[in-house]
Amino acid sequence: MILCKKPLGESIDDAIDVLMNWMANNLEGAWTTLWQEDFQLQLECMWHEIVKICAELQKSKSKQDSYCTKMAAAVDIFYNFLYVDGNG
């Protein structure tokens, strides 16, 4: 099981803030640093967390669903970049 180093928060707004801040602070140098493996693990963790958040939002038909969709798409792009381009 993958564990996040930081909790994503109690609400979708908290989760979005944490994810956006984390990505903004870590993407710039992630491809060339020794932390790439850690970055991959954190990104995978976030992707799974967003999937869980999406499932909850779909149940509640929240107006914030568009934020969830955008975040899931963004993390999915980075995740695929790392595993397709970064390791192949």
TORRO-185451 format. One record per residue: x, y, z of N, C-alpha, C, CB in turn. Coordinates in steps of 0.001 Angstrom, whole numbers, plus 500000, padded with zeros to 6 digits. Glycine has a CB too. Layout:
BEGIN
XYZXYZXYZXYZ ...
***
This chain:
BEGIN
500840498802500000500000500000500000500877501250500000499049500004501224 500498502219499203501267503453499093500744504451500119501184504040497653 501643505069500841501247506056501846501770507429501466501762505656503239 500893508418501576501328509794501327502142510283502508500118510729501076 503114511120502213503878511726503295503070512823503978505199512291502767 502199513466503206501350514523503758499897514109503612501611515887503050 499083514379504622497652514138504427497116515111503382496872514285505768 496132514689502634495577515556501599494494516483502131495020514723500477 494164516368503396493194517291503959491828516659504143493076518500503088 490955517431504750489627516927505106488599517132504002489148517597506365 488888518000503065487901518301502024488577518331500665487195519647502305 487766518393499619488311518470498262489131519743498097487178518422497214 488704520841498706489470522086498599490852521922499221488718523245499278 490907521292500391492198521040501042493079520171500154491994520365502416 492489519139499593493249518210498758493811518919497529492368517028498331 492988519739496904493438520471495716494582521410496083492269521267495085 494452522123497200495518523033497634496820522282497871495104523774498908 496742521160498574497944520374498867498572519866497578497610519192499799 497759519329496683498279518776495436498899519850494553497173518064494681 498218520969494428498738522049493588500056522575494138497717523190493483 500117522783495453501350523268496066502475522263495915501126523576497536 502159520994496120503190519967496030503741519895494611502632518599496459 502830519903493624503281519807492239504077521046491843502085519622491296 503627522214492266504349523446491938505755523437492530503577524668492444 505890522887493726507185522882494408508108521763493951506976522771495885 507572520729493333508379519547493036508591519235491561507761518388493666 507772519788490686507895519411489278509149519971488623506684519876488516 509519521183488981510575521881488242511871521084488154510854523210488888 512313520526489269513569519808489232513437518304489348514433520296490304 512213517815489248511979516399489554512675515448488586510500516118489548 512801515855487329513320514912486339514827514694486481513004515408484937 515529515623487106516987515518487120517577515343488510517581516730486489 516747515119489500517264515009490858517259513572491350516456515875491797 517933513354492456517958512031493066516616511664493682519043511963494120 515705512626493726514404512388494347513380511863493355513892513661494980 513820511496492163512837511077491156512009509886491622513538510730489853 512650508914492255511888507748492718510859508165493771512840506670493296 511285509038494684510356509548495698509222510312495025511094510458496715 509563511086494010508564511849493276507544510905492639509234512726492201 508031509821492044507128508854491425506173508256492450507924507744490743 506705507905493612505866507312494649504811508295495140506723506842495818 505218509544495337504260510545495791503188510805494738504978511844496137 503616510826493472502664511066492397501660509923492298503396511246491064 502169508704492439501272507547492408500294507608493574502077506230492451 500793507980494729499946508138495903498849509157495627500781508565497121 499229510304495074498256511354494796497218510892493796498952512599494283 497670510157492795496741509670491780495681508787492425497491508894490677 496100507892493308495144507016493996494210507816494907495893505952494818 494760508823495572493935509669496437492886510420495617494815510666497216 493300510924494462492355511658493616491257510732493113493084512311492428 491618509502492773490596508533492350489564508351493464491248507164491981 490045508251494708489114508107495843488234509343495986489890507862497155 488850510524495875488095511773495985487043511842494878489045512998495910 487438511457493663486500511475492537485296510584492810487201511028491250 485561509414493354484467508491493646483484509126494625485010507166494216 483998509797495636483123510467496610482347511606495960483946511004497791 483026512384495108482355513499494442481260513007493501483370514341493670 481518511904492821480505511370491913479263510940492678481066510192491117 479464510398493878478328509999494710477490511209495109478816509262495963 478174512307495436477464513482495944477090514468494839478312514185496981 477535514204493619477270515107492486477703516539492827475761515079492108 478858516652493432479366517948493874479677518865492694480614517760494726 479487520148492922479843521122491895481357521200491720479280522504492250 482098520638492675483556520667492593484114519520491756484153520620493983 483242518768491129483677517626490339484639518045489226482469516911489746 484447519245488660485328519689487573486762519876488074484806521006486959 486936520338489312488273520460489880488923519091490000488220521148491251 488142518144490482488627516780490651489075516218489308487537515885491277 488256516406488298488569515882486972489856516494486432487414516150486006 490012517815486613491223518487486132492459517986486867491094520005486299 492346517842488181493496517380488968493847515942488602493202517489490481 492845515107488446493102513710488087493781513635486718491783512895488082 493334514453485792493932514462484455495380514940484515493115515357483503 495627515984485298496989516521485410497935515499486010496996517792486256 497525514875487093498388513884487738498570512677486831497803513449489097 497519512303486125497614511168485209498641511441484113496242510863484586 498667512661483600499647513036482574501066512897483114499402514482482089 501314513445484305502649513367484886503024511919485205502729514227486153 502072511175485700502286509767486047502708508992484794500994509145486671 501971509189483696502292508499482454503624508965481885501189508712481433 503914510243482035505200510755481559506350510056482273505289512278481769 506220509930483582507283509292484359507467507833483978506984509399485841 506362507123483859506481505683483638506687505302482181505263504996484154 506227506143481253506420505834479839507709506464479332505221506323479007 507864507776479548509033508487479036510203508456480010508670509922478725 509900508586481279510959508687482268511715507398482498510394509146483546 511042506267482311511692504986482595511854504121481351510902504229483636 511530504647480199511616503818479019512441504483477987510264503504478474 
***
